[in-house]
Amino acid sequence: MTLMKQFLGAAATLALCAGAATAEPALIYDLGGKFDKSFNEAAFGGAERWKAETGGSYKELEMQSEAQREQALRRLAETGANPVVMTGFAFGDVLNAVAPDYPNTKFAIIDMVVDQPNVRSVVFTEEQGSYLVGVMAAMASKSGTVGFIGGMDIPLIRKFGCGYAQGVVAANPAAKVIQNMTGTTPTAWNDPVKGAELANSQASQGADVIYAAAGGTGIGVLQAAADAGILSIGVDSNQNHLQPGKVLTSMLKRVDNAVYDAFMSGADLETGINVMDLAAGGVGFAMDENNAALVSADMLAAVEAAAAKIISGEIVVHDYMSDNTCPVN
């Protein structure tokens, strides 16, 4: 088996294996890279779990520019990769155009719905997981003011912030929620310096718990919060270990499960819309040795009770993307 490690110009790195007896799956990471310690890294973790369990190999590509999206999808399909999994809503338009040209290739896209017969669209109820960490933030806050820092200002990230605010206010109706977005371009996912600046600004306004939903930018938020002696909340992957004893919890978005399931299905991947909600284990919150001392028994009981009510339908968390409004400011 020969390993080729470059295509799409010098900026992209792709591992391609030739001569395999069966089609290999492939994973394309969005901007920010697979080691962003958040969204992309969760996807990488799912691929690696599949590899460890099956002994198989897979192709992977780290996006370096917007211009590479269509080239990447076509190249992978033409090399026989199946399925081709991609992380991020930004692949939506490109996949919609490319998928019909490769009817025998299955594609899976995370965070966007693409209506093509050979595409699985994986979406998450981020608002539900964010509600839970919002409850926890309100109960942990001593000042009554908490913060939210998003990455790129898009409805998907507003969805995180809205769910979080609803959870905060449910636990403490008098609480104040400060919200900031990092930017309006894809660079907002990988700007830890700006993340730190926003965190410091929110801390100066009294926020003592800050939730970051900003990809690699969130690393700067977690660091700044720890330096300021306040708590942070991670996202997507379990980020509790990045600042042990300083990260209250992490809102888990099980992108790893989405990738793992797609890889396990292979060319038999079931297409259509796949909703990964709280009931299905698609979202949740992280507890481990790094945050155990920060979460009281009362706090844990309140969050678990809220989770049960969300699953039963007693609590309905508003989905910002349904009408781009939020009942809580």
C-alpha positions in Angstrom: 0.0 0.0 0.0 1.4 3.4 -1.0 0.9 6.5 1.0 0.6 9.8 -0.9 0.4 12.8 1.3 -0.2 15.8 -0.8 -2.9 17.1 -3.1 -5.0 20.2 -3.6 -1.8 22.3 -3.5 0.8 22.5 -0.8 -1.6 23.6 1.9 -3.7 20.4 2.1 -2.6 17.1 3.5 -4.4 14.0 2.5 -3.5 10.4 3.2 -4.5 8.2 0.2 -4.1 4.5 0.0 -4.0 2.8 -3.3 -4.8 -0.8 -4.1 -7.1 -1.5 -1.1 -9.3 -4.5 -1.5 -12.3 -2.6 -0.1 -13.3 1.0 -0.2 -11.9 3.1 2.7 -14.0 5.7 4.4 -12.7 9.3 4.4 -13.0 12.3 6.7 -12.6 16.0 5.8 -12.1 18.4 8.7 -13.4 21.9 8.5 -11.2 25.0 8.9 -9.5 25.0 12.3 -7.8 21.6 11.8 -8.3 18.2 13.4 -6.4 19.2 16.6 -8.7 22.1 17.5 -9.5 20.3 20.8 -13.1 20.8 20.0 -15.4 20.1 17.0 -12.9 18.7 14.5 -11.0 16.8 17.1 -14.2 15.1 18.2 -14.6 13.9 14.6 -11.0 12.6 14.6 -11.7 10.7 17.8 -14.6 8.9 16.2 -12.5 7.9 13.2 -9.7 6.7 15.4 -12.2 4.7 17.5 -13.4 3.0 14.3 -9.8 2.3 13.2 -8.9 0.8 16.6 -11.9 -1.4 16.7 -11.8 -2.6 13.1 -8.1 -2.4 12.2 -9.1 -0.5 9.1 -7.6 2.6 7.6 -9.2 5.8 6.4 -8.3 8.8 4.3 -8.3 12.3 5.9 -8.0 15.9 4.8 -7.5 19.1 6.8 -9.1 22.0 5.1 -6.8 25.1 4.7 -9.0 27.3 2.6 -12.6 27.6 1.3 -11.4 27.0 -2.2 -10.5 23.4 -1.4 -14.0 22.1 -0.6 -15.2 21.1 -4.0 -11.9 19.7 -5.1 -11.6 17.7 -1.9 -15.0 16.1 -2.3 -14.5 15.2 -6.0 -11.0 13.9 -5.4 -12.0 11.6 -2.6 -15.0 10.3 -4.5 -12.9 9.6 -7.5 -10.3 7.6 -5.4 -13.1 5.3 -4.3 -13.5 6.5 -0.7 -16.9 5.4 0.6 -18.4 6.9 2.6 -17.0 10.5 2.6 -17.7 12.3 5.8 -17.3 16.0 6.3 -17.6 18.3 9.3 -19.3 21.6 9.2 -22.3 23.4 7.6 -20.0 25.2 5.1 -19.8 22.0 3.0 -23.6 22.2 2.4 -23.7 24.0 -1.0 -20.7 22.2 -2.4 -22.0 18.8 -1.4 -25.4 19.5 -2.9 -23.6 20.2 -6.2 -21.1 17.3 -6.0 -23.2 14.4 -4.7 -25.3 13.9 -7.8 -22.2 13.4 -9.9 -21.2 10.3 -7.7 -24.4 8.4 -7.2 -22.5 5.3 -6.0 -20.7 7.1 -3.3 -22.3 7.8 0.1 -21.7 11.1 1.8 -22.3 12.2 5.4 -22.4 15.9 6.4 -22.4 17.1 10.0 -24.4 20.2 10.9 -26.2 20.7 7.6 -29.2 19.2 5.8 -28.5 18.3 2.2 -31.4 16.7 0.3 -29.7 14.2 -2.0 -30.4 10.5 -2.2 -26.8 9.5 -1.4 -26.3 11.9 1.6 -26.8 11.4 5.3 -27.4 14.7 7.1 -26.4 14.6 10.7 -27.8 17.4 12.9 -27.7 17.9 16.7 -29.9 19.5 19.3 -27.2 21.8 20.6 -29.8 23.9 22.3 -30.6 20.9 24.6 -27.0 20.3 25.7 -26.5 24.1 26.1 -29.6 24.4 28.3 -28.1 21.8 30.7 -24.7 23.6 31.0 -26.7 26.9 31.4 -28.4 25.4 34.5 -25.0 24.4 35.8 -23.5 27.9 35.1 -26.3 29.7 36.9 -26.0 27.5 40.0 -22.2 27.9 40.0 -22.2 31.6 39.5 -21.6 33.8 42.6 -22.1 37.1 40.8 -25.3 36.2 39.0 -23.7 37.2 35.7 -22.5 34.6 33.2 -21.1 34.8 29.7 -21.3 33.1 26.3 -18.7 33.5 23.5 -19.5 32.1 20.1 -17.3 31.6 17.1 -18.6 32.7 13.7 -21.8 34.6 14.0 -24.2 32.2 12.3 -27.6 30.8 13.4 -26.0 27.5 14.4 -23.9 29.2 17.1 -26.7 31.5 18.1 -28.6 28.2 18.8 -25.9 27.3 21.4 -26.2 30.7 23.0 -30.0 30.8 23.1 -30.2 27.3 24.7 -27.6 28.3 27.2 -29.4 31.5 28.2 -32.7 29.6 28.6 -31.0 27.1 31.0 -29.4 30.0 33.0 -32.6 31.8 33.4 -34.5 28.6 34.3 -32.1 28.1 37.2 -31.9 31.8 38.2 -34.5 34.1 36.7 -32.5 37.2 37.9 -29.3 36.1 36.2 -27.6 38.2 33.5 -26.2 36.6 30.3 -23.5 38.5 28.3 -23.1 37.2 24.8 -20.4 38.0 22.2 -19.5 36.5 18.9 -15.9 36.3 17.7 -16.4 37.3 14.1 -18.3 36.9 10.8 -15.8 34.9 8.8 -14.4 31.4 9.2 -11.3 32.8 10.9 -13.5 33.2 13.9 -13.1 29.5 14.6 -9.3 29.8 15.2 -8.6 33.0 17.0 -7.7 32.2 20.6 -6.3 35.7 21.1 -9.6 37.3 20.3 -11.3 34.7 22.5 -9.2 35.7 25.4 -9.9 39.4 24.8 -13.7 38.7 24.8 -13.4 36.6 28.0 -11.5 39.3 29.8 -14.1 41.9 28.7 -16.9 39.7 30.0 -15.0 39.1 33.3 -14.7 42.9 33.7 -18.5 43.1 33.4 -18.9 40.6 36.3 -19.2 37.3 34.5 -17.7 34.5 36.6 -18.7 31.6 34.3 -18.1 31.7 30.6 -19.3 29.2 28.0 -17.3 29.1 24.8 -18.8 27.6 21.6 -16.0 28.8 19.2 -13.8 25.9 18.1 -10.1 26.7 18.5 -11.0 30.2 19.6 -12.4 28.7 22.8 -9.0 27.6 23.9 -8.2 31.3 24.5 -11.5 31.7 26.4 -10.7 28.8 28.7 -7.1 30.1 29.3 -8.2 33.6 30.0 -11.0 32.5 32.4 -8.5 30.3 34.3 -6.1 33.2 34.5 -8.8 35.5 35.8 -9.8 33.0 38.5 -13.3 32.4 37.1 -14.9 29.3 35.5 -15.4 28.3 31.9 -17.4 25.8 30.0 -16.0 23.8 27.1 -17.8 22.6 24.0 -18.1 19.6 21.6 -15.2 17.5 23.0 -14.6 17.1 26.8 -12.4 20.0 27.5 -12.3 19.7 31.3 -8.7 18.6 31.2 -7.4 21.7 29.4 -7.7 23.7 32.6 -8.2 21.2 35.4 -10.3 22.5 38.3 -11.2 25.6 36.3 -13.6 24.2 33.6 -17.0 23.7 35.2 -18.1 21.2 32.5 -18.1 20.8 28.8 -21.2 20.6 26.5 -20.6 17.3 24.7 -21.7 17.2 21.0 -21.1 13.7 20.0 -19.6 14.3 16.6 -17.3 11.4 17.3 -20.3 9.1 17.4 -21.6 10.5 14.1 -18.3 9.8 12.4 -17.9 6.4 14.0 -21.4 5.3 13.0 -20.9 6.5 9.4 -17.6 4.6 9.1 -19.1 1.5 10.6 -21.9 1.6 8.0 -19.5 2.0 5.1 -21.0 1.8 1.7 -24.3 0.7 3.3 -24.7 4.0 5.1 -28.3 4.9 5.6 -29.1 8.2 4.1 -31.6 10.9 5.0 -31.7 13.1 8.1 -30.2 11.8 11.4 -31.1 13.9 14.4 -28.8 13.3 17.4 -30.7 14.7 20.4 -30.3 14.4 24.1 -32.5 11.2 24.2 -30.2 9.6 21.6 -27.0 10.6 23.5 -26.1 13.1 20.8 -25.5 15.9 23.3 -24.8 16.0 27.0 -22.4 17.4 29.6 -19.0 16.1 30.9 -18.2 14.9 34.3 -14.8 13.5 35.3 -12.0 13.9 37.8 -11.1 17.3 36.5 -14.4 19.0 37.4 -15.9 16.7 40.1 -15.0 19.1 42.9 -16.7 22.0 41.1 -20.1 20.3 40.7 -22.2 20.0 43.8 -24.7 17.2 44.4 -27.5 19.8 44.2 -26.1 21.1 40.9 -25.8 17.6 39.4 -29.3 16.7 40.6 -30.8 19.8 39.0 -29.1 19.1 35.7 -30.1 15.5 35.6 -33.7 16.5 36.4 -33.7 19.0 33.6 -32.3 16.4 31.2 -35.1 14.0 32.1 -37.7 16.7 31.5 -36.2 17.6 28.2 -36.3 13.9 27.1 -39.9 13.5 28.3 -41.0 16.7 26.6 -41.9 18.5 29.8 -39.2 21.1 29.0 -39.0 22.2 25.3 -35.8 24.1 24.6 -36.3 26.7 21.8 -34.4 26.0 18.6 -33.0 29.3 17.4 -32.6 28.0 13.9 -36.4 27.4 13.6 -37.1 31.2 13.5 -33.9 33.0 14.4 -35.3 34.4 17.6 -34.6 33.6 21.2 -37.1 34.0 24.0 -34.3 34.9 26.4 -31.9 37.8 25.8 
